[in-house]
C-alpha cells in the first residue's frame, strides 16, 4: 500500500525524537517500534541524513554515526534542534484542545481505562496551559450514522456488549452479523466501527453510515487479539490487481485511496496499482476521476465503467439535455473498439 507523504513525515520526526538520547538502537528494533520494515527504516535514515536546517551545509544536517549504521545499529549524533520542546501558539493550542475534546466525546467509551486516563490527563494539562482561550471551545464530534445506530454503538462499547448489526456494503449487499465492538475510528470524512466479526472470524471495519440497524445483545464481548494498525483499511491481497494510468490532476487518488504502488512518469502522469474485491467500488472511483484516466488494465475495467456511465445517463432521459446521446458519457475512457455498443 502506498504511503502518504504526511504519514512518512510524522514517522521521520518521531524517529529523531525516539533516537535522541539513546546510545544506539538496532535497525530491527526501530522497525518494530514504528511498525515498518527494516528496509523502510534504512530508507528513512538515508532521507534524514540529508535533512537539516536552512543553509543545508554539512554542519546544518542531521547526522548519524556511520560506523554503527554499517553494523545495523542507528545512533543519532546530531538532531539539529528537532528535539527541542514544542512551543504552541494560542491558536495551535486551541486547535489541539478542540481535537482532544472531540476525541474524548466520540472515542472515550471505546478506550481501555489506561488510554482513557492518558487522554483525560493530556486534555486537562493542555486546557490549563491554554487558559481562558480554551474555555470558549465547545466541540462535539457527530458520527455520520442514524441516531439509533450511533446510540447502540456507544452503549455496546461502554457496556462491553456484543452487537447484532445489519450492514450494507459497497456492492449494495445487505448482511446480518454479530460483532464484538472494539472502538470507533474517525477519518477525514467518515466514521467507522472497528469490530471483531464472528462471521468472518477476524477484525473488520464497518462504515457507520452503512449500518442500517444495530442492537445491543446481552452477551459480553470476548477478548480478541487485534493486529497493530487494524484501524487502517487494507485491501484483500486476493483481490484482482487493477492498474490505472492517470493524469497529474488525479493525484488525489494516490493520496486518498489504499493503493499498492505508485509509478510516476516524466510527463507528470502516474500509474497506481489497486487490489479490488468490490467491482462497484472501482466503478465509482473511476467515474469520479474519469476525465483524468489515460488507460486502465485490464481493459475490461474501462469498458464496464463506460457501460455503467451510459446506463446512468440513459436513466436521466430528457433531463440529460438536448443533443446528448446515451453513448456520450464515458466514451473517451477507452478506445471506440473497446466500448460495448460502439462500432469497431
BALOBA-1460 file (C-alpha; in Angstrom, 3 decimals):
// residues 344
<rec num="1" residu="x" x="0.000" y="0.000" z="0.000"/>
<rec num="2" residu="x" x="1.398" y="3.365" z="-0.956"/>
<rec num="3" residu="x" x="2.218" y="5.650" z="1.965"/>
<rec num="4" residu="x" x="1.067" y="9.249" z="2.241"/>
<rec num="5" residu="x" x="3.767" y="11.892" z="2.451"/>
<rec num="6" residu="x" x="2.225" y="13.233" z="5.681"/>
<rec num="7" residu="x" x="2.447" y="9.798" z="7.314"/>
<rec num="8" residu="x" x="6.105" y="9.429" z="6.450"/>
<rec num="9" residu="x" x="6.891" y="12.951" z="7.697"/>
<rec num="10" residu="x" x="5.366" y="12.139" z="11.091"/>
<rec num="11" residu="x" x="7.427" y="8.953" z="11.289"/>
<rec num="12" residu="x" x="10.645" y="10.774" z="10.333"/>
<rec num="13" residu="x" x="10.111" y="13.369" z="13.060"/>
<rec num="14" residu="x" x="9.190" y="10.614" z="15.503"/>
<rec num="15" residu="x" x="12.380" y="8.711" z="14.725"/>
<rec num="16" residu="x" x="14.539" y="11.712" z="15.583"/>
<rec num="17" residu="x" x="12.763" y="12.105" z="18.929"/>
<rec num="18" residu="x" x="12.922" y="8.357" z="19.619"/>
<rec num="19" residu="x" x="16.642" y="8.042" z="18.832"/>
<rec num="20" residu="x" x="17.695" y="11.196" z="20.668"/>
<rec num="21" residu="x" x="19.427" y="10.327" z="23.943"/>
<rec num="22" residu="x" x="19.710" y="6.612" z="23.141"/>
<rec num="23" residu="x" x="23.206" y="5.220" z="22.741"/>
<rec num="24" residu="x" x="22.217" y="3.130" z="19.734"/>
<rec num="25" residu="x" x="19.204" y="1.112" z="18.603"/>
<rec num="26" residu="x" x="19.303" y="-1.903" z="16.253"/>
<rec num="27" residu="x" x="17.515" y="-1.295" z="12.966"/>
<rec num="28" residu="x" x="15.136" y="-4.191" z="13.647"/>
<rec num="29" residu="x" x="14.083" y="-2.627" z="16.965"/>
<rec num="30" residu="x" x="13.422" y="0.735" z="15.301"/>
<rec num="31" residu="x" x="11.370" y="-1.058" z="12.652"/>
<rec num="32" residu="x" x="9.268" y="-2.806" z="15.301"/>
<rec num="33" residu="x" x="8.800" y="0.455" z="17.220"/>
<rec num="34" residu="x" x="7.373" y="2.250" z="14.171"/>
<rec num="35" residu="x" x="5.585" y="-0.686" z="12.579"/>
<rec num="36" residu="x" x="7.582" y="-0.706" z="9.322"/>
<rec num="37" residu="x" x="10.168" y="-2.941" z="7.674"/>
<rec num="38" residu="x" x="13.905" y="-2.750" z="8.286"/>
<rec num="39" residu="x" x="14.328" y="-1.665" z="4.663"/>
<rec num="40" residu="x" x="11.948" y="1.246" z="5.260"/>
<rec num="41" residu="x" x="13.915" y="2.307" z="8.355"/>
<rec num="42" residu="x" x="17.118" y="2.382" z="6.305"/>
<rec num="43" residu="x" x="15.383" y="4.457" z="3.627"/>
<rec num="44" residu="x" x="14.128" y="6.869" z="6.310"/>
<rec num="45" residu="x" x="17.595" y="7.204" z="7.834"/>
<rec num="46" residu="x" x="19.040" y="7.937" z="4.380"/>
<rec num="47" residu="x" x="16.462" y="10.710" z="4.000"/>
<rec num="48" residu="x" x="17.128" y="12.178" z="7.441"/>
<rec num="49" residu="x" x="20.854" y="12.109" z="6.756"/>
<rec num="50" residu="x" x="20.403" y="14.779" z="4.049"/>
<rec num="51" residu="x" x="17.839" y="16.785" z="6.035"/>
<rec num="52" residu="x" x="18.601" y="19.788" z="8.192"/>
<rec num="53" residu="x" x="18.208" y="23.486" z="8.819"/>
<rec num="54" residu="x" x="18.444" y="26.299" z="6.219"/>
<rec num="55" residu="x" x="21.874" y="26.645" z="4.763"/>
<rec num="56" residu="x" x="21.959" y="22.886" z="4.297"/>
<rec num="57" residu="x" x="25.721" y="22.709" z="4.523"/>
<rec num="58" residu="x" x="27.177" y="19.550" z="6.103"/>
<rec num="59" residu="x" x="27.166" y="21.093" z="9.601"/>
<rec num="60" residu="x" x="23.468" y="22.007" z="9.200"/>
<rec num="61" residu="x" x="22.316" y="18.424" z="8.585"/>
<rec num="62" residu="x" x="21.001" y="15.725" z="10.916"/>
<rec num="63" residu="x" x="23.797" y="13.240" z="11.476"/>
<rec num="64" residu="x" x="24.245" y="9.603" z="12.485"/>
<rec num="65" residu="x" x="27.251" y="7.506" z="13.425"/>
<rec num="66" residu="x" x="28.306" y="5.834" z="10.176"/>
<rec num="67" residu="x" x="30.276" y="3.002" z="11.820"/>
<rec num="68" residu="x" x="27.282" y="1.969" z="13.943"/>
<rec num="69" residu="x" x="24.986" y="2.164" z="10.939"/>
<rec num="70" residu="x" x="27.187" y="-0.240" z="8.963"/>
<rec num="71" residu="x" x="26.798" y="-2.731" z="11.842"/>
<rec num="72" residu="x" x="22.979" y="-2.450" z="11.765"/>
<rec num="73" residu="x" x="22.664" y="-0.012" z="14.675"/>
<rec num="74" residu="x" x="21.200" y="3.505" z="14.439"/>
<rec num="75" residu="x" x="22.868" y="6.110" z="16.676"/>
<rec num="76" residu="x" x="21.827" y="9.739" z="16.317"/>
<rec num="77" residu="x" x="24.739" y="12.129" z="16.824"/>
<rec num="78" residu="x" x="23.139" y="15.463" z="15.833"/>
<rec num="79" residu="x" x="19.408" y="16.287" z="15.848"/>
<rec num="80" residu="x" x="19.821" y="19.952" z="14.739"/>
<rec num="81" residu="x" x="17.309" y="21.144" z="17.314"/>
<rec num="82" residu="x" x="14.410" y="18.926" z="16.230"/>
<rec num="83" residu="x" x="14.091" y="17.519" z="19.744"/>
<rec num="84" residu="x" x="13.622" y="20.871" z="21.480"/>
<rec num="85" residu="x" x="10.353" y="21.065" z="23.488"/>
<rec num="86" residu="x" x="7.420" y="22.120" z="21.315"/>
<rec num="87" residu="x" x="6.110" y="25.640" z="21.947"/>
<rec num="88" residu="x" x="2.489" y="26.109" z="20.918"/>
<rec num="89" residu="x" x="0.924" y="29.410" z="19.966"/>
<rec num="90" residu="x" x="-2.570" y="30.235" z="21.255"/>
<rec num="91" residu="x" x="-4.268" y="29.266" z="18.001"/>
<rec num="92" residu="x" x="-2.346" y="25.979" z="17.842"/>
<rec num="93" residu="x" x="-3.162" y="25.147" z="21.463"/>
<rec num="94" residu="x" x="-6.879" y="25.893" z="20.979"/>
<rec num="95" residu="x" x="-6.952" y="23.698" z="17.854"/>
<rec num="96" residu="x" x="-5.320" y="20.875" z="19.799"/>
<rec num="97" residu="x" x="-7.771" y="21.278" z="22.693"/>
<rec num="98" residu="x" x="-10.655" y="21.114" z="20.223"/>
<rec num="99" residu="x" x="-9.272" y="17.930" z="18.649"/>
<rec num="100" residu="x" x="-8.734" y="16.268" z="22.034"/>
<rec num="101" residu="x" x="-12.235" y="17.160" z="23.218"/>
<rec num="102" residu="x" x="-13.665" y="15.727" z="20.012"/>
<rec num="103" residu="x" x="-11.698" y="12.524" z="20.603"/>
<rec num="104" residu="x" x="-12.883" y="12.308" z="24.189"/>
<rec num="105" residu="x" x="-16.502" y="12.841" z="23.176"/>
<rec num="106" residu="x" x="-16.535" y="10.224" z="20.426"/>
<rec num="107" residu="x" x="-13.891" y="7.679" z="21.342"/>
<rec num="108" residu="x" x="-13.624" y="7.592" z="25.143"/>
<rec num="109" residu="x" x="-16.369" y="4.941" z="25.569"/>
<rec num="110" residu="x" x="-14.337" y="2.511" z="23.480"/>
<rec num="111" residu="x" x="-10.968" y="3.133" z="25.114"/>
<rec num="112" residu="x" x="-9.490" y="0.932" z="27.786"/>
<rec num="113" residu="x" x="-9.096" y="2.646" z="31.218"/>
<rec num="114" residu="x" x="-5.374" y="3.308" z="30.748"/>
<rec num="115" residu="x" x="-5.786" y="5.087" z="27.403"/>
<rec num="116" residu="x" x="-8.853" y="6.970" z="28.594"/>
<rec num="117" residu="x" x="-6.864" y="8.223" z="31.593"/>
<rec num="118" residu="x" x="-3.991" y="9.360" z="29.350"/>
<rec num="119" residu="x" x="-6.406" y="11.238" z="27.080"/>
<rec num="120" residu="x" x="-8.090" y="12.938" z="30.046"/>
<rec num="121" residu="x" x="-4.754" y="13.869" z="31.616"/>
<rec num="122" residu="x" x="-3.359" y="15.405" z="28.433"/>
<rec num="123" residu="x" x="-6.559" y="17.350" z="27.851"/>
<rec num="124" residu="x" x="-6.618" y="18.705" z="31.421"/>
<rec num="125" residu="x" x="-2.997" y="19.836" z="31.276"/>
<rec num="126" residu="x" x="-3.321" y="21.453" z="27.856"/>
<rec num="127" residu="x" x="-6.564" y="23.186" z="28.839"/>
<rec num="128" residu="x" x="-4.911" y="24.616" z="31.948"/>
<rec num="129" residu="x" x="-1.881" y="25.792" z="29.968"/>
<rec num="130" residu="x" x="-4.043" y="27.415" z="27.285"/>
<rec num="131" residu="x" x="-6.024" y="29.433" z="29.823"/>
<rec num="132" residu="x" x="-9.122" y="31.458" z="29.007"/>
<rec num="133" residu="x" x="-8.888" y="30.772" z="25.275"/>
<rec num="134" residu="x" x="-9.703" y="27.100" z="25.854"/>
<rec num="135" residu="x" x="-12.841" y="27.922" z="27.843"/>
<rec num="136" residu="x" x="-14.616" y="29.089" z="24.692"/>
<rec num="137" residu="x" x="-14.030" y="25.810" z="22.873"/>
<rec num="138" residu="x" x="-17.067" y="23.529" z="22.757"/>
<rec num="139" residu="x" x="-16.681" y="20.521" z="20.464"/>
<rec num="140" residu="x" x="-18.996" y="17.631" z="19.742"/>
<rec num="141" residu="x" x="-17.974" y="15.154" z="17.070"/>
<rec num="142" residu="x" x="-21.060" y="13.954" z="15.193"/>
<rec num="143" residu="x" x="-20.864" y="10.439" z="13.761"/>
<rec num="144" residu="x" x="-22.349" y="10.094" z="10.295"/>
<rec num="145" residu="x" x="-24.986" y="7.476" z="11.028"/>
<rec num="146" residu="x" x="-28.581" y="7.051" z="12.118"/>
<rec num="147" residu="x" x="-29.059" y="8.333" z="15.702"/>
<rec num="148" residu="x" x="-30.360" y="4.998" z="16.988"/>
<rec num="149" residu="x" x="-27.393" y="3.196" z="15.407"/>
<rec num="150" residu="x" x="-24.862" y="5.612" z="16.889"/>
<rec num="151" residu="x" x="-26.515" y="5.284" z="20.303"/>
<rec num="152" residu="x" x="-26.360" y="1.472" z="20.107"/>
<rec num="153" residu="x" x="-22.679" y="1.540" z="19.129"/>
<rec num="154" residu="x" x="-21.843" y="3.840" z="22.039"/>
<rec num="155" residu="x" x="-23.823" y="1.713" z="24.513"/>
<rec num="156" residu="x" x="-22.180" y="-1.509" z="23.323"/>
<rec num="157" residu="x" x="-18.698" y="-0.018" z="23.610"/>
<rec num="158" residu="x" x="-19.369" y="1.403" z="27.057"/>
<rec num="159" residu="x" x="-21.025" y="-1.732" z="28.449"/>
<rec num="160" residu="x" x="-18.706" y="-4.089" z="26.500"/>
<rec num="161" residu="x" x="-21.590" y="-5.998" z="24.941"/>
<rec num="162" residu="x" x="-21.899" y="-7.799" z="21.612"/>
<rec num="163" residu="x" x="-23.773" y="-6.139" z="18.736"/>
<rec num="164" residu="x" x="-26.075" y="-7.535" z="16.071"/>
<rec num="165" residu="x" x="-25.943" y="-5.318" z="13.002"/>
<rec num="166" residu="x" x="-27.465" y="-5.162" z="9.531"/>
<rec num="167" residu="x" x="-24.841" y="-3.799" z="7.174"/>
<rec num="168" residu="x" x="-24.926" y="-2.672" z="3.529"/>
<rec num="169" residu="x" x="-21.578" y="-2.985" z="1.756"/>
<rec num="170" residu="x" x="-20.241" y="-1.077" z="-1.269"/>
<rec num="171" residu="x" x="-21.969" y="-3.536" z="-3.635"/>
<rec num="172" residu="x" x="-25.356" y="-2.800" z="-2.027"/>
<rec num="173" residu="x" x="-25.475" y="-6.263" z="-0.446"/>
<rec num="174" residu="x" x="-27.118" y="-6.403" z="2.987"/>
<rec num="175" residu="x" x="-25.900" y="-8.885" z="5.592"/>
<rec num="176" residu="x" x="-26.698" y="-9.520" z="9.243"/>
<rec num="177" residu="x" x="-23.851" y="-10.368" z="11.567"/>
<rec num="178" residu="x" x="-22.838" y="-10.448" z="15.230"/>
<rec num="179" residu="x" x="-19.753" y="-8.435" z="16.133"/>
<rec num="180" residu="x" x="-17.714" y="-7.612" z="19.215"/>
<rec num="181" residu="x" x="-17.151" y="-3.823" z="19.027"/>
<rec num="182" residu="x" x="-13.586" y="-2.702" z="19.697"/>
<rec num="183" residu="x" x="-13.548" y="1.044" z="19.084"/>
<rec num="184" residu="x" x="-14.801" y="3.875" z="16.896"/>
<rec num="185" residu="x" x="-12.429" y="5.305" z="14.320"/>
<rec num="186" residu="x" x="-12.899" y="8.681" z="12.663"/>
<rec num="187" residu="x" x="-11.249" y="9.678" z="9.397"/>
<rec num="188" residu="x" x="-11.244" y="12.833" z="7.319"/>
<rec num="189" residu="x" x="-14.761" y="12.204" z="6.006"/>
<rec num="190" residu="x" x="-16.154" y="9.008" z="7.540"/>
<rec num="191" residu="x" x="-16.625" y="7.252" z="10.850"/>
<rec num="192" residu="x" x="-16.010" y="3.528" z="11.256"/>
<rec num="193" residu="x" x="-16.640" y="0.823" z="13.803"/>
<rec num="194" residu="x" x="-13.655" y="-1.460" z="14.290"/>
<rec num="195" residu="x" x="-15.085" y="-4.769" z="15.469"/>
<rec num="196" residu="x" x="-14.372" y="-8.460" z="15.607"/>
<rec num="197" residu="x" x="-16.796" y="-10.085" z="13.182"/>
<rec num="198" residu="x" x="-17.828" y="-13.574" z="14.304"/>
<rec num="199" residu="x" x="-18.979" y="-14.435" z="10.792"/>
<rec num="200" residu="x" x="-15.609" y="-13.561" z="9.221"/>
<rec num="201" residu="x" x="-13.538" y="-14.719" z="12.181"/>
<rec num="202" residu="x" x="-11.435" y="-11.555" z="12.225"/>
<rec num="203" residu="x" x="-11.413" y="-7.806" z="12.693"/>
<rec num="204" residu="x" x="-13.396" y="-5.718" z="10.223"/>
<rec num="205" residu="x" x="-14.071" y="-2.023" z="9.634"/>
<rec num="206" residu="x" x="-17.744" y="-1.074" z="9.233"/>
<rec num="207" residu="x" x="-18.705" y="2.358" z="7.920"/>
<rec num="208" residu="x" x="-21.138" y="3.758" z="10.478"/>
<rec num="209" residu="x" x="-23.420" y="5.316" z="7.852"/>
<rec num="210" residu="x" x="-23.824" y="1.884" z="6.230"/>
<rec num="211" residu="x" x="-25.038" y="0.216" z="9.423"/>
<rec num="212" residu="x" x="-28.816" y="0.018" z="8.874"/>
<rec num="213" residu="x" x="-29.674" y="-1.444" z="12.282"/>
<rec num="214" residu="x" x="-27.736" y="-2.140" z="15.470"/>
<rec num="215" residu="x" x="-28.957" y="-3.953" z="18.570"/>
<rec num="216" residu="x" x="-27.043" y="-4.433" z="21.804"/>
<rec num="217" residu="x" x="-27.073" y="-8.066" z="22.939"/>
<rec num="218" residu="x" x="-26.821" y="-9.348" z="26.490"/>
<rec num="219" residu="x" x="-23.744" y="-11.403" z="25.646"/>
<rec num="220" residu="x" x="-20.459" y="-9.762" z="26.750"/>
<rec num="221" residu="x" x="-17.683" y="-9.228" z="24.227"/>
<rec num="222" residu="x" x="-14.779" y="-11.646" z="24.164"/>
<rec num="223" residu="x" x="-11.130" y="-10.715" z="24.196"/>
<rec num="224" residu="x" x="-9.619" y="-10.711" z="20.727"/>
<rec num="225" residu="x" x="-6.046" y="-10.316" z="19.555"/>
<rec num="226" residu="x" x="-6.182" y="-7.455" z="17.049"/>
<rec num="227" residu="x" x="-3.231" y="-6.745" z="14.795"/>
<rec num="228" residu="x" x="-1.403" y="-3.444" z="15.056"/>
<rec num="229" residu="x" x="-2.738" y="-0.933" z="12.547"/>
<rec num="230" residu="x" x="-6.106" y="-2.693" z="12.269"/>
<rec num="231" residu="x" x="-7.760" y="0.746" z="12.024"/>
<rec num="232" residu="x" x="-6.177" y="1.192" z="8.612"/>
<rec num="233" residu="x" x="-8.038" y="-0.267" z="5.676"/>
<rec num="234" residu="x" x="-6.011" y="-2.933" z="3.880"/>
<rec num="235" residu="x" x="-7.368" y="-4.416" z="0.659"/>
<rec num="236" residu="x" x="-7.686" y="-8.177" z="0.469"/>
<rec num="237" residu="x" x="-4.428" y="-9.434" z="-1.138"/>
<rec num="238" residu="x" x="-6.542" y="-11.985" z="-3.023"/>
<rec num="239" residu="x" x="-8.372" y="-9.193" z="-4.856"/>
<rec num="240" residu="x" x="-7.817" y="-8.541" z="-8.549"/>
<rec num="241" residu="x" x="-4.869" y="-6.292" z="-9.385"/>
<rec num="242" residu="x" x="-6.041" y="-3.248" z="-11.360"/>
<rec num="243" residu="x" x="-3.747" y="-0.560" z="-12.786"/>
<rec num="244" residu="x" x="-4.942" y="2.962" z="-13.568"/>
<rec num="245" residu="x" x="-2.824" y="5.395" z="-15.587"/>
<rec num="246" residu="x" x="-3.902" y="8.898" z="-14.557"/>
<rec num="247" residu="x" x="-3.049" y="12.468" z="-15.478"/>
<rec num="248" residu="x" x="-1.439" y="14.628" z="-12.805"/>
<rec num="249" residu="x" x="-4.794" y="16.169" z="-11.776"/>
<rec num="250" residu="x" x="-5.857" y="12.781" z="-10.478"/>
<rec num="251" residu="x" x="-3.065" y="12.705" z="-7.871"/>
<rec num="252" residu="x" x="-5.698" y="12.704" z="-5.127"/>
<rec num="253" residu="x" x="-6.387" y="9.040" z="-5.934"/>
<rec num="254" residu="x" x="-2.914" y="8.028" z="-4.736"/>
<rec num="255" residu="x" x="-3.257" y="10.204" z="-1.625"/>
<rec num="256" residu="x" x="-6.745" y="9.161" z="-0.519"/>
<rec num="257" residu="x" x="-7.110" y="5.577" z="-1.791"/>
<rec num="258" residu="x" x="-5.325" y="2.462" z="-0.457"/>
<rec num="259" residu="x" x="-3.010" y="1.624" z="-3.354"/>
<rec num="260" residu="x" x="-0.252" y="-0.967" z="-3.569"/>
<rec num="261" residu="x" x="2.173" y="1.014" z="-5.717"/>
<rec num="262" residu="x" x="2.616" y="4.362" z="-7.441"/>
<rec num="263" residu="x" x="4.794" y="4.864" z="-10.536"/>
<rec num="264" residu="x" x="5.456" y="8.393" z="-11.762"/>
<rec num="265" residu="x" x="6.048" y="9.298" z="-15.402"/>
<rec num="266" residu="x" x="8.134" y="12.135" z="-16.832"/>
<rec num="267" residu="x" x="5.096" y="13.945" z="-18.256"/>
<rec num="268" residu="x" x="3.527" y="14.305" z="-14.802"/>
<rec num="269" residu="x" x="1.108" y="11.414" z="-15.199"/>
<rec num="270" residu="x" x="1.353" y="8.358" z="-12.962"/>
<rec num="271" residu="x" x="0.127" y="4.799" z="-12.501"/>
<rec num="272" residu="x" x="-1.439" y="3.246" z="-9.413"/>
<rec num="273" residu="x" x="-1.958" y="-0.437" z="-8.626"/>
<rec num="274" residu="x" x="-5.050" y="-1.347" z="-6.612"/>
<rec num="275" residu="x" x="-6.392" y="-4.599" z="-5.190"/>
<rec num="276" residu="x" x="-10.118" y="-4.768" z="-5.944"/>
<rec num="277" residu="x" x="-12.649" y="-7.111" z="-4.372"/>
<rec num="278" residu="x" x="-15.722" y="-4.922" z="-4.970"/>
<rec num="279" residu="x" x="-16.213" y="-4.009" z="-8.663"/>
<rec num="280" residu="x" x="-18.877" y="-1.469" z="-7.672"/>
<rec num="281" residu="x" x="-16.298" y="0.448" z="-5.611"/>
<rec num="282" residu="x" x="-13.871" y="0.505" z="-8.535"/>
<rec num="283" residu="x" x="-16.555" y="1.746" z="-10.949"/>
<rec num="284" residu="x" x="-17.416" y="4.541" z="-8.527"/>
<rec num="285" residu="x" x="-13.748" y="5.541" z="-8.181"/>
<rec num="286" residu="x" x="-13.079" y="5.575" z="-11.937"/>
<rec num="287" residu="x" x="-16.236" y="7.588" z="-12.625"/>
<rec num="288" residu="x" x="-15.013" y="10.222" z="-10.172"/>
<rec num="289" residu="x" x="-11.679" y="10.565" z="-11.952"/>
<rec num="290" residu="x" x="-12.882" y="9.715" z="-15.487"/>
<rec num="291" residu="x" x="-11.603" y="12.918" z="-17.120"/>
<rec num="292" residu="x" x="-8.069" y="12.118" z="-15.962"/>
<rec num="293" residu="x" x="-7.954" y="8.415" z="-16.891"/>
<rec num="294" residu="x" x="-5.373" y="7.728" z="-19.611"/>
<rec num="295" residu="x" x="-5.615" y="3.943" z="-19.554"/>
<rec num="296" residu="x" x="-6.889" y="1.088" z="-17.400"/>
<rec num="297" residu="x" x="-5.724" y="-2.523" z="-17.095"/>
<rec num="298" residu="x" x="-7.324" y="-4.925" z="-17.540"/>
<rec num="299" residu="x" x="-9.119" y="-3.177" z="-20.444"/>
<rec num="300" residu="x" x="-12.500" y="-4.576" z="-19.479"/>
<rec num="301" residu="x" x="-12.450" y="-2.322" z="-16.397"/>
<rec num="302" residu="x" x="-12.789" y="0.759" z="-18.595"/>
<rec num="303" residu="x" x="-15.462" y="-0.931" z="-20.697"/>
<rec num="304" residu="x" x="-17.504" y="-1.794" z="-17.588"/>
<rec num="305" residu="x" x="-17.198" y="1.754" z="-16.247"/>
<rec num="306" residu="x" x="-18.209" y="3.235" z="-19.613"/>
<rec num="307" residu="x" x="-21.224" y="0.910" z="-19.767"/>
<rec num="308" residu="x" x="-22.229" y="1.933" z="-16.238"/>
<rec num="309" residu="x" x="-21.864" y="5.619" z="-17.127"/>
<rec num="310" residu="x" x="-24.043" y="5.263" z="-20.231"/>
<rec num="311" residu="x" x="-26.698" y="3.411" z="-18.249"/>
<rec num="312" residu="x" x="-26.740" y="6.195" z="-15.656"/>
<rec num="313" residu="x" x="-27.071" y="8.856" z="-18.360"/>
<rec num="314" residu="x" x="-29.835" y="6.935" z="-20.095"/>
<rec num="315" residu="x" x="-31.768" y="6.839" z="-16.814"/>
<rec num="316" residu="x" x="-31.971" y="10.631" z="-16.860"/>
<rec num="317" residu="x" x="-33.857" y="10.542" z="-20.172"/>
<rec num="318" residu="x" x="-34.837" y="14.034" z="-21.326"/>
<rec num="319" residu="x" x="-33.186" y="15.569" z="-18.240"/>
<rec num="320" residu="x" x="-29.788" y="14.766" z="-19.770"/>
<rec num="321" residu="x" x="-30.150" y="17.790" z="-22.075"/>
<rec num="322" residu="x" x="-30.780" y="18.332" z="-25.767"/>
<rec num="323" residu="x" x="-28.457" y="16.565" z="-28.170"/>
<rec num="324" residu="x" x="-26.982" y="14.261" z="-25.526"/>
<rec num="325" residu="x" x="-26.795" y="10.605" z="-26.500"/>
<rec num="326" residu="x" x="-26.553" y="7.740" z="-24.010"/>
<rec num="327" residu="x" x="-23.199" y="6.739" z="-25.505"/>
<rec num="328" residu="x" x="-21.594" y="10.168" z="-24.957"/>
<rec num="329" residu="x" x="-20.735" y="9.755" z="-21.297"/>
<rec num="330" residu="x" x="-17.688" y="7.597" z="-20.686"/>
<rec num="331" residu="x" x="-16.963" y="7.133" z="-24.398"/>
<rec num="332" residu="x" x="-13.455" y="8.537" z="-24.016"/>
<rec num="333" residu="x" x="-12.495" y="6.163" z="-21.190"/>
<rec num="334" residu="x" x="-11.388" y="3.556" z="-23.739"/>
<rec num="335" residu="x" x="-10.865" y="3.426" z="-27.499"/>
<rec num="336" residu="x" x="-14.068" y="3.050" z="-29.552"/>
<rec num="337" residu="x" x="-13.330" y="-0.569" z="-30.361"/>
<rec num="338" residu="x" x="-13.312" y="-1.417" z="-26.637"/>
<rec num="339" residu="x" x="-16.613" y="0.229" z="-25.714"/>
<rec num="340" residu="x" x="-19.563" y="-2.165" z="-25.977"/>
<rec num="341" residu="x" x="-22.165" y="-0.893" z="-28.430"/>
<rec num="342" residu="x" x="-19.677" y="1.222" z="-30.407"/>
<rec num="343" residu="x" x="-18.791" y="0.324" z="-33.995"/>
<rec num="344" residu="x" x="-15.432" y="-1.381" z="-34.296"/>
